[in-house]
Amino acid sequence: MPVRRLDPILVDRIAAGEVVERPASAVKELVENALDAGAARIDVAIEEGGRKLIRVIDDGSGMDEQDLALAVERHATSKIPDGDLTQIATLGFRGEALPSIAAVADLTIDTRARGADHGFSIRVEAGEKRGLAASNWPRGTRIEARALFAATPARLKFLKTERTETAAVVDVVKRLAMAHPDVRFSLAADGGALFDYPACGEDIGRRIAQAIGEEFRANAFHIDAERQSVRLTGLASLPTYNRGNAQLQYVYVNGRPVRDKLFAGAVRAAYLDFLAHDRHPVVALFIDCDPRIVDVNVHPAKAEVRFADPGLVRGLVVGALKQALAQQSHRSANTNARTAIDMLAKGGAPRYDSPYRAPPPANWDVARSPYAPSGFAEAPQAAFDIGAPAARVHEPPVETIEDAPLGAARAQLHETYIIAQTRDGLVIVDQHAAHERLVYEKLKKQREEAGVARQMLLIPVVVDLDETRMNALAPAFEELASLGLVMEPFGPGAVIVREAPAALGDVNHKRLVEDIADLLAEEGDARGLSRKLDHVLATCACHHSVRAGRRLTAEEMNALLREMETTPGAAQCNHGRPTYVELKLSDIEKLFGRK
């Protein structure tokens, strides 16, 4: 068959498949255009998940007649006037959004340039222009896309349910809103308002709270770090405030929301010591850098970026998060306390016939009472007598211990949980989980100070590797040796392992080297072995920690509390579970109707 030019409308529909994958993609492009136009308010409305209608109204700069006529033509844009792709300062720049949407929907644009006597309107139906006319539109731009994908019905089959498509639109608008706190955003679906975020100036924390929730801000810490003119700011959650997926991880590069493996891996690496492998933190991170060191022209959707020095950016993210986590490691998410209070409340507070209940007799002994709760530890009388009146309990002065973050030990429940009293509430500590973290941190510190103990192999192990894995492994020999794994080339395509970390014990050295080579080929550094060593240390910590069921003295309990207050990561165990829950006195009083 002879070669021929495709019809221009068909070309547009083919190209639209890369830019407009679903309704949320169209919304993203239109909202980005509104932001680039300097809008202070953006209102989005959709119907049937965006299939029936997408409407975006802004109060931006608008367009005159000539600009409007060109705006629906492919590769026509005002975003890069000098044609320099290394200095992109706008969200859009490819000139594909409007013609792509117009190729697969019925598109209507009403716009009015600032200072103009009147506005203009244009309609493009399935790629065909229906003419340009004067309009009485007052200010900014209104864009309506109706019957999305009606011109390409095959694409409709790949759309998900209306609820799923609506959720995708919500996510897109939220992501853009979070990076622009000075703009008011609203979103409505099928005539009902979903959210309306008032402008909040430069208060990015307030906008994040609007989009993700005040609960996140209350359980997060601030990030502010800089390295070689690349700055990182934002909020990241405490390890004990986590999710089962990474959907609530928001990353921006120069105000552009991105989904990039570089950042996903960096966040995962920073929290590696604090979360289980199937749990994910909540983060909102903002990278600001010179546009010349980042390529945003990687994919038509503009959701991926490529840095000139990815190692610099990754190191900044990992380092800043790790440093902040070390500083905030004593904090535990307050959602754990609210969950505990809710569970207690559901159990129902006791009801009395009289609003007044006389106090128990002065000689009443809770440990011998038939109403005493089960599981209270009978600590040694000389040290910690739970059955004795408070005045007879031997303890450090209240003013010197209750003011400590984790308070003063008061009891031990079921030989597993320590009850401590703080100035304004109480703390419940899981003694095994807490001590597990303390032992783990000690083992890590010993490894850092004394180095990794090596064990010479009685019979060296030869490992055959393909060219890709060999090329990735060879440059890391010195770094791997510092981690206890000593190997050297053994002819073409093979290495010989002579020493291995003693902590690994009886390990399959061939598989160990192959796994590390795979990680090096994928990630470019020797973190694989370090992770395995950390896992071994965590296992050792678990087996050498104070076990549940062991009775502790008051001195032992207080010593554990004080050490937790000074140990990095002590708010969660090595598996990401909280080590303690703090209940405020005001919450407890509500349970008993005192407030």
C-alpha positions as CSV (number, residue, x, y, z in Angstrom):
1,M,0.0,0.0,0.0
2,P,1.2,3.5,-0.8
3,V,2.4,5.8,2.0
4,R,0.0,8.7,2.6
5,R,-0.5,11.5,5.0
6,L,-3.1,10.9,7.7
7,D,-6.0,13.2,8.0
8,P,-5.2,16.1,10.4
9,I,-8.2,15.3,12.7
10,L,-7.1,11.6,12.8
11,V,-3.6,12.8,13.8
12,D,-5.1,14.9,16.6
13,R,-7.1,11.9,17.9
14,I,-4.1,9.7,17.9
15,A,-2.0,12.3,19.7
16,A,-4.8,12.9,22.1
17,G,-4.4,9.3,23.4
18,E,-1.1,10.3,25.0
19,V,-2.4,13.5,26.6
20,V,-6.0,12.8,27.5
21,E,-6.1,9.2,28.9
22,R,-9.2,9.8,31.1
23,P,-11.3,12.7,32.3
24,A,-8.9,13.5,35.1
25,S,-6.2,14.1,32.4
26,A,-8.3,16.7,30.7
27,V,-9.1,18.4,34.0
28,K,-5.4,18.5,34.8
29,E,-4.5,20.2,31.5
30,L,-7.3,22.8,31.8
31,V,-6.5,23.7,35.4
32,E,-2.8,24.0,34.6
33,N,-3.7,26.4,31.8
34,A,-5.8,28.4,34.3
35,L,-2.9,28.6,36.7
36,D,-0.5,29.7,34.0
37,A,-3.0,32.4,33.1
38,G,-2.5,33.9,36.6
39,A,-5.9,32.9,38.0
40,A,-6.8,33.7,41.6
41,R,-9.9,31.5,41.5
42,I,-10.5,28.3,39.7
43,D,-13.9,26.5,39.7
44,V,-14.1,22.9,38.3
45,A,-17.3,21.0,37.7
46,I,-17.9,17.6,36.3
47,E,-20.8,15.3,35.5
48,E,-20.8,11.5,35.3
49,G,-17.2,11.3,36.3
50,G,-16.2,13.8,33.5
51,R,-17.7,11.8,30.7
52,K,-20.7,14.0,30.2
53,L,-19.2,17.4,31.2
54,I,-16.0,19.0,32.3
55,R,-16.1,22.7,33.1
56,V,-13.3,24.9,34.3
57,I,-13.8,28.6,35.0
58,D,-11.0,30.9,36.0
59,D,-10.5,34.6,36.5
60,G,-7.1,34.7,34.8
61,S,-5.7,36.9,32.0
62,G,-8.1,35.5,29.3
63,M,-7.4,35.6,25.5
64,D,-8.1,37.9,22.7
65,E,-9.5,36.9,19.3
66,Q,-6.2,36.0,17.7
67,D,-4.9,34.0,20.7
68,L,-8.2,32.1,21.0
69,A,-8.1,31.1,17.3
70,L,-4.6,29.7,17.7
71,A,-5.2,28.1,21.1
72,V,-7.1,25.2,19.6
73,E,-4.4,24.5,17.0
74,R,-1.8,21.8,17.8
75,H,1.6,23.0,19.1
76,A,0.4,26.6,19.5
77,T,1.3,28.0,22.9
78,S,2.3,31.2,24.7
79,K,4.3,29.4,27.4
80,I,7.8,29.3,25.8
81,P,8.1,32.6,23.9
82,D,11.9,32.2,23.3
83,G,11.7,28.5,22.4
84,D,14.1,27.6,25.2
85,L,13.0,24.2,26.7
86,T,15.7,24.5,29.4
87,Q,13.9,27.5,31.0
88,I,10.3,26.3,31.4
89,A,8.7,28.3,34.1
90,T,5.0,27.3,33.4
91,L,3.0,24.1,34.0
92,G,2.0,23.8,30.4
93,F,4.3,24.3,27.4
94,R,3.6,21.6,24.7
95,G,0.6,23.3,23.1
96,E,-1.3,20.0,23.0
97,A,-4.0,20.2,25.7
98,L,-6.8,22.1,24.0
99,P,-6.5,20.5,20.5
100,S,-6.2,17.1,22.2
101,I,-9.4,17.6,24.2
102,A,-11.2,19.2,21.2
103,A,-10.3,16.1,19.1
104,V,-12.2,13.7,21.4
105,A,-15.0,15.9,22.7
106,D,-17.3,18.8,22.0
107,L,-15.2,21.8,23.2
108,T,-16.5,25.3,23.9
109,I,-14.4,28.2,25.1
110,D,-15.6,31.6,26.3
111,T,-12.9,34.1,27.2
112,R,-12.2,37.8,27.6
113,A,-8.8,39.4,27.9
114,R,-8.2,41.9,30.6
115,G,-9.1,45.4,29.5
116,A,-10.9,44.2,26.4
117,D,-14.3,45.6,25.5
118,H,-15.9,42.2,25.0
119,G,-15.0,38.6,25.0
120,F,-14.9,35.8,22.3
121,S,-16.3,32.3,22.0
122,I,-15.2,29.3,19.9
123,R,-16.6,25.8,19.5
124,V,-14.7,22.8,18.3
125,E,-16.7,19.6,17.8
126,A,-14.7,16.3,17.5
127,G,-11.8,18.3,16.0
128,E,-13.8,20.5,13.6
129,K,-14.0,24.2,14.3
130,R,-17.5,25.7,14.3
131,G,-16.5,29.3,14.1
132,L,-15.4,32.1,16.4
133,A,-17.8,34.8,17.6
134,A,-18.0,37.7,20.0
135,S,-19.1,36.9,23.5
136,N,-20.3,38.8,26.6
137,W,-18.2,36.6,28.9
138,P,-17.2,39.0,31.7
139,R,-13.7,38.0,32.7
140,G,-11.1,35.2,32.4
141,T,-12.0,32.0,30.7
142,R,-14.6,29.3,30.8
143,I,-13.9,26.0,29.1
144,E,-16.5,23.2,28.7
145,A,-15.8,19.8,27.3
146,R,-18.9,17.7,26.7
147,A,-19.3,14.1,25.6
148,L,-15.7,13.2,26.3
149,F,-14.4,10.4,24.0
150,A,-17.7,10.4,22.0
151,A,-15.6,10.7,18.9
152,T,-13.4,7.8,20.0
153,P,-15.9,5.3,21.5
154,A,-13.2,2.6,21.9
155,R,-11.6,4.7,24.6
156,L,-14.9,4.8,26.6
157,K,-14.6,1.1,27.1
158,F,-11.4,1.6,29.1
159,L,-12.9,4.1,31.5
160,K,-13.6,2.9,35.0
161,T,-16.8,3.4,37.1
162,E,-18.2,6.9,37.5
163,R,-17.1,6.9,41.2
164,T,-13.5,5.9,40.3
165,E,-13.2,8.6,37.6
166,T,-14.6,11.2,39.9
167,A,-12.1,10.2,42.6
168,A,-9.3,10.6,40.0
169,V,-10.5,14.1,39.2
170,V,-10.6,14.9,42.9
171,D,-7.0,13.7,43.3
172,V,-5.8,15.8,40.3
173,V,-7.4,19.0,41.5
174,K,-6.2,18.5,45.1
175,R,-2.6,17.9,43.9
176,L,-2.6,21.2,41.9
177,A,-4.4,23.1,44.7
178,M,-1.7,22.0,47.3
179,A,1.1,23.7,45.3
180,H,-0.9,27.0,44.9
181,P,-2.2,28.1,48.3
182,D,-2.7,31.6,46.9
183,V,-5.5,30.4,44.6
184,R,-9.0,29.5,45.5
185,F,-10.1,26.1,44.2
186,S,-13.5,24.5,44.2
187,L,-14.8,21.3,42.7
188,A,-18.3,20.1,42.1
189,A,-19.7,16.8,40.8
190,D,-23.2,16.3,39.3
191,G,-24.4,19.5,40.9
192,G,-23.0,18.9,44.4
193,A,-20.0,20.6,45.9
194,L,-17.1,18.3,46.8
195,F,-14.8,20.9,48.2
196,D,-14.0,24.6,48.2
197,Y,-10.5,25.7,49.4
198,P,-10.3,29.4,50.2
199,A,-7.1,31.1,49.2
200,C,-4.6,31.2,52.1
201,G,-1.7,33.3,50.8
202,E,1.6,31.7,51.2
203,D,0.5,29.4,54.1
204,I,1.3,26.1,52.4
205,G,0.6,24.3,55.7
206,R,-2.9,25.5,55.8
207,R,-3.6,24.5,52.2
208,I,-2.1,21.0,52.9
209,A,-4.5,20.7,55.8
210,Q,-7.4,21.7,53.6
211,A,-6.5,19.1,51.0
212,I,-5.3,16.2,53.2
213,G,-6.8,17.0,56.5
214,E,-5.9,18.7,59.8
215,E,-5.2,15.3,61.2
216,F,-2.2,15.0,58.9
217,R,-0.8,18.4,59.9
218,A,-1.1,17.5,63.6
219,N,0.8,14.3,63.0
220,A,3.5,15.6,60.7
221,F,6.8,17.5,61.0
222,H,8.2,20.2,58.8
223,I,11.0,19.7,56.3
224,D,13.3,22.5,55.2
225,A,16.7,21.6,53.7
226,E,18.9,22.8,50.9
227,R,21.8,21.4,49.0
228,Q,23.6,23.0,46.1
229,S,20.8,25.5,45.4
230,V,18.2,22.7,45.4
231,R,15.7,23.3,48.2
232,L,13.3,20.9,49.8
233,T,10.3,22.0,52.0
234,G,7.1,20.4,53.1
235,L,5.5,18.1,55.6
236,A,6.1,14.4,56.3
237,S,4.1,12.2,58.7
238,L,5.3,10.6,61.9
239,P,6.0,6.9,61.2
240,T,3.1,5.9,63.4
241,Y,0.8,7.9,61.1
242,N,0.9,5.8,58.0
243,R,-1.2,4.2,55.2
244,G,-1.5,0.9,53.4
245,N,-0.6,2.5,50.0
246,A,1.4,5.4,48.7
247,Q,-1.6,7.4,47.4
248,L,-1.1,10.2,49.9
249,Q,2.4,11.0,48.9
250,Y,2.5,14.3,47.1
251,V,5.7,15.5,45.4
252,Y,6.2,18.7,43.5
253,V,9.1,20.0,41.4
254,N,8.9,23.8,40.9
255,G,5.2,23.7,41.6
256,R,4.6,20.8,39.2
257,P,3.0,17.7,40.7
258,V,5.0,14.6,39.7
259,R,4.9,10.9,40.2
260,D,8.5,9.7,40.0
261,K,10.3,6.5,41.0
262,L,13.2,8.7,42.3
263,F,11.1,10.3,45.0
264,A,9.1,7.1,45.8
265,G,12.3,5.3,46.4
266,A,13.8,8.1,48.4
267,V,10.8,8.3,50.8
268,R,10.8,4.6,51.2
269,A,14.5,4.5,52.0
270,A,14.2,7.3,54.6
271,Y,11.4,5.5,56.5
272,L,13.0,2.1,56.1
273,D,13.9,1.8,59.7
274,F,10.6,3.0,61.0
275,L,7.9,1.3,58.9
276,A,6.9,-2.2,57.9
277,H,7.4,-2.9,54.2
278,D,3.7,-2.8,53.5
279,R,3.1,0.6,55.2
280,H,3.6,4.0,53.7
281,P,4.1,7.5,55.2
282,V,2.0,10.5,54.1
283,V,4.2,13.3,52.7
284,A,3.8,16.6,50.8
285,L,7.3,17.6,49.5
286,F,8.2,20.5,47.4
287,I,11.5,20.7,45.4
288,D,12.5,24.1,44.2
289,C,15.5,24.3,41.8
290,D,16.9,26.0,38.7
291,P,14.7,24.9,35.8
292,R,17.9,24.2,33.8
293,I,18.8,21.2,36.0
294,V,15.5,19.4,35.5
295,D,13.9,18.1,32.3
296,V,10.1,18.2,32.4
297,N,9.7,17.3,28.8
298,V,9.9,13.5,29.5
299,H,6.3,12.5,28.8
300,P,3.2,14.2,27.3
301,A,1.4,14.0,30.6
302,K,4.3,16.0,32.2
303,A,4.1,13.9,35.4
304,E,7.6,12.6,35.1
305,V,10.9,14.6,35.4
306,R,14.5,13.9,34.9
307,F,17.3,15.6,36.9
308,A,20.8,16.3,35.7
309,D,22.1,15.0,39.0
310,P,19.5,12.5,40.4
311,G,21.8,11.4,43.2
312,L,22.0,15.0,44.6
313,V,18.2,15.2,44.7
314,R,17.7,11.7,46.1
315,G,20.4,12.3,48.8
316,L,18.7,15.6,49.8
317,V,15.3,13.9,50.2
318,V,16.6,10.9,52.1
319,G,19.0,13.0,54.3
320,A,16.4,15.6,55.2
321,L,13.7,13.1,56.0
322,K,16.1,10.9,58.1
323,Q,17.4,13.9,60.0
324,A,13.9,15.2,60.8
325,L,12.8,11.7,61.8
326,A,15.6,11.4,64.2
327,Q,14.6,14.7,65.8
328,Q,10.9,13.8,65.9
329,S,11.4,10.2,66.9
330,H,9.9,10.7,70.4
331,R,6.5,11.7,69.0
332,S,3.7,9.2,68.4
333,A,0.7,9.9,66.2
334,N,-2.2,11.3,68.3
335,T,-4.6,9.2,66.1
336,N,-3.5,6.2,68.3
337,A,-4.8,8.0,71.3
338,R,-8.1,8.9,69.6
339,T,-8.6,5.3,68.5
340,A,-8.1,4.1,72.1
341,I,-10.5,6.7,73.5
342,D,-13.1,5.7,70.9
343,M,-12.7,2.0,71.8
344,L,-13.2,2.8,75.5
345,A,-16.2,5.0,74.7
346,K,-17.8,2.3,72.7
347,G,-17.5,0.0,75.7
348,G,-19.9,2.3,77.5
349,A,-19.1,4.3,80.7
350,P,-20.6,2.8,83.9
351,R,-24.0,4.3,85.0
352,Y,-24.7,4.9,88.6
353,D,-28.1,5.4,90.3
354,S,-26.8,8.5,92.0
355,P,-24.7,11.3,90.3
356,Y,-22.6,11.2,93.4
357,R,-20.4,8.2,94.3
358,A,-18.7,8.1,97.6
359,P,-14.9,7.6,97.5
360,P,-13.6,4.2,98.6
361,P,-12.6,3.7,102.2
362,A,-9.1,4.9,103.1
363,N,-8.0,1.3,103.7
364,W,-9.5,-0.1,100.5
365,D,-7.0,-2.3,98.7
366,V,-7.5,-2.4,94.9
367,A,-5.3,-5.5,94.6
368,R,-7.6,-7.5,97.0
369,S,-10.9,-6.0,96.0
370,P,-13.3,-8.3,94.2
371,Y,-13.8,-5.5,91.6
372,A,-10.1,-5.2,90.9
373,P,-9.2,-5.3,87.2
374,S,-7.4,-8.5,86.2
375,G,-3.8,-8.4,85.1
376,F,-2.4,-5.8,87.5
377,A,1.2,-6.6,88.4
378,E,2.1,-7.1,92.0
379,A,5.4,-5.3,92.0
380,P,7.8,-5.9,94.9
381,Q,6.5,-4.1,98.0
382,A,9.7,-2.1,98.6
383,A,9.9,-0.8,95.1
384,F,6.4,-0.5,93.5
385,D,3.3,-1.6,95.4
386,I,0.3,-1.2,93.1
387,G,-2.1,-2.2,95.9
388,A,-0.8,0.5,98.3
389,P,-2.2,4.0,98.6
390,A,-0.3,6.5,96.5
391,A,1.4,8.1,99.5
392,R,3.3,4.8,100.2
393,V,4.6,4.3,96.7
394,H,8.4,4.8,96.6
395,E,9.1,7.0,93.6
396,P,11.2,10.0,92.5
397,P,9.8,13.4,93.3
398,V,6.8,14.2,91.1
399,E,8.1,17.5,89.9
400,T,11.2,15.9,88.4
401,I,9.6,12.9,86.7
402,E,6.0,13.7,85.7
403,D,7.2,16.6,83.6
404,A,9.3,14.3,81.5
405,P,7.7,13.5,78.1
406,L,6.7,10.0,79.0
407,G,6.0,10.7,82.7
408,A,6.5,8.5,85.8
409,A,5.8,4.8,85.9
410,R,2.7,4.0,88.0
411,A,1.9,0.4,87.2
412,Q,2.4,-2.6,84.9
413,L,-0.5,-4.4,83.3
414,H,-0.5,-8.1,82.3
415,E,3.4,-8.0,82.6
416,T,3.3,-6.3,79.2
417,Y,2.2,-2.7,79.4
418,I,3.6,0.1,81.5
419,I,1.2,2.8,82.7
420,A,2.9,6.1,83.2
421,Q,1.5,9.4,84.6
422,T,2.4,12.7,82.9
423,R,1.5,16.2,83.9
424,D,-1.6,16.3,81.8
425,G,-2.5,12.6,81.1
426,L,-1.2,9.1,81.0
427,V,1.0,7.0,78.7
428,I,0.6,3.3,78.0
429,V,3.9,1.7,76.8
430,D,4.3,-1.7,75.1
431,Q,7.5,-2.8,77.0
432,H,8.6,-5.3,74.4
433,A,8.1,-3.1,71.4
434,A,9.8,-0.2,73.2
435,H,12.8,-2.2,74.3
436,E,13.1,-3.8,70.9
437,R,13.7,-0.3,69.3
438,L,16.2,0.6,72.0
439,V,18.2,-2.6,71.5
440,Y,18.1,-2.1,67.7
441,E,19.4,1.4,67.9
442,K,22.2,0.3,70.2
443,L,23.2,-2.5,67.8
444,K,23.3,0.0,64.8
445,K,25.4,2.4,66.8
446,Q,27.9,-0.3,67.6
447,R,28.1,-1.3,64.0
448,E,28.7,2.3,63.0
449,E,31.4,2.8,65.6
450,A,33.2,-0.5,65.4
451,G,32.5,-1.5,61.9
452,V,30.8,-4.6,60.6
453,A,32.4,-7.8,62.0
454,R,33.5,-10.1,59.2
455,Q,33.7,-13.8,59.0
456,M,36.2,-15.5,56.6
457,L,34.6,-18.2,54.6
458,L,36.2,-21.6,55.0
459,I,35.6,-22.3,51.3
460,P,35.3,-19.2,49.2
461,V,32.2,-19.0,47.0
462,V,32.4,-18.4,43.3
463,V,29.4,-16.5,41.8
464,D,28.7,-16.3,38.1
465,L,27.0,-13.1,36.9
466,D,25.8,-11.8,33.6
467,E,27.4,-8.7,32.1
468,T,24.7,-6.3,33.4
469,R,25.0,-7.4,37.0
470,M,28.8,-7.7,36.8
471,N,29.1,-4.1,35.5
472,A,26.8,-2.9,38.3
473,L,28.7,-4.9,41.1
474,A,32.3,-4.2,40.2
475,P,32.4,-0.4,41.1
476,A,30.9,-1.2,44.5
477,F,33.5,-3.7,45.7
478,E,35.1,-1.1,48.1
479,E,31.8,0.0,49.6
480,L,30.6,-3.6,50.0
481,A,33.8,-4.4,51.8
482,S,33.1,-1.7,54.3
483,L,29.8,-3.4,55.0
484,G,31.6,-6.7,55.6
485,L,31.2,-8.4,52.2
486,V,34.7,-8.9,50.7
487,M,34.9,-10.2,47.1
488,E,37.1,-9.8,44.0
489,P,36.9,-10.5,40.3
490,F,37.4,-14.2,39.4
491,G,37.8,-14.3,35.7
492,P,35.3,-12.9,33.2
493,G,31.8,-12.8,34.4
494,A,32.4,-14.1,37.9
495,V,33.4,-13.0,41.4
496,I,34.7,-14.9,44.4
497,V,33.4,-14.2,47.9
498,R,36.1,-14.5,50.6
499,E,34.5,-12.8,53.7
500,A,30.9,-12.0,54.7
501,P,29.2,-10.1,57.5
502,A,29.3,-12.3,60.7
503,A,25.8,-11.1,61.7
504,L,24.3,-12.8,58.6
505,G,25.3,-16.2,60.0
506,D,24.7,-19.2,57.7
507,V,23.5,-17.4,54.6
508,N,23.3,-18.4,51.0
509,H,26.2,-16.3,49.8
510,K,25.6,-16.9,46.1
511,R,22.0,-15.6,46.4
512,L,23.1,-12.7,48.6
513,V,25.6,-11.5,45.9
514,E,23.0,-12.0,43.1
515,D,20.4,-10.0,45.1
516,I,22.8,-7.2,45.7
517,A,23.9,-7.1,42.1
518,D,20.2,-6.8,41.1
519,L,19.7,-4.0,43.5
520,L,22.8,-2.2,42.3
521,A,21.7,-2.6,38.7
522,E,18.3,-1.1,39.6
523,E,19.2,1.5,42.2
524,G,22.8,2.3,41.7
525,D,24.2,1.9,45.2
526,A,25.0,-0.7,47.9
527,R,22.0,-0.2,50.0
528,G,20.9,-3.8,49.5
529,L,23.5,-5.3,51.8
530,S,23.0,-2.5,54.3
531,R,19.3,-3.4,54.3
532,K,20.0,-7.0,54.9
533,L,22.3,-6.2,57.8
534,D,19.6,-3.9,59.3
535,H,17.1,-6.7,59.0
536,V,19.5,-9.0,60.9
537,L,20.0,-6.4,63.6
538,A,16.3,-5.9,63.9
539,T,15.8,-9.7,64.3
540,C,18.5,-9.8,67.0
541,A,16.9,-6.8,68.8
542,C,13.6,-8.6,68.8
543,H,15.0,-11.8,70.3
544,H,17.2,-9.9,72.9
545,S,14.5,-7.5,74.1
546,V,12.4,-7.4,77.3
547,R,9.7,-9.9,76.5
548,A,6.0,-9.5,77.1
549,G,5.2,-11.3,80.4
550,R,8.3,-10.2,82.3
551,R,7.5,-8.3,85.5
552,L,9.4,-5.1,85.9
553,T,10.3,-3.0,89.0
554,A,9.4,0.7,89.2
555,E,13.1,1.5,88.6
556,E,13.3,-0.7,85.5
557,M,10.1,0.9,84.1
558,N,11.3,4.4,84.7
559,A,14.7,3.6,83.2
560,L,13.0,2.3,80.1
561,L,10.9,5.5,79.8
562,R,13.9,7.7,80.2
563,E,15.9,5.8,77.6
564,M,12.9,6.0,75.2
565,E,12.9,9.8,75.4
566,T,16.5,10.0,74.2
567,T,16.6,7.2,71.6
568,P,15.9,7.9,67.9
569,G,12.8,6.2,66.6
570,A,11.6,5.2,70.0
571,A,7.9,6.0,69.2
572,Q,7.7,2.9,67.0
573,C,9.2,-0.5,67.0
574,N,11.3,-2.0,64.2
575,H,8.1,-3.2,62.5
576,G,6.4,0.3,62.4
577,R,4.0,-0.3,65.3
578,P,3.6,2.3,68.0
579,T,5.5,1.7,71.2
580,Y,3.2,3.9,73.3
581,V,-0.1,5.6,73.3
582,E,-0.7,8.9,75.2
583,L,-4.1,9.8,76.6
584,K,-4.8,13.3,77.6
585,L,-6.6,13.9,80.9
586,S,-9.2,15.9,79.2
587,D,-10.1,13.0,76.9
588,I,-10.3,10.6,79.9
589,E,-12.5,13.0,81.8
590,K,-15.0,13.0,78.9
591,L,-15.3,9.2,79.2
592,F,-16.7,9.8,82.8
593,G,-18.9,12.7,81.9
594,R,-16.7,15.2,83.7
595,K,-16.4,17.4,80.6
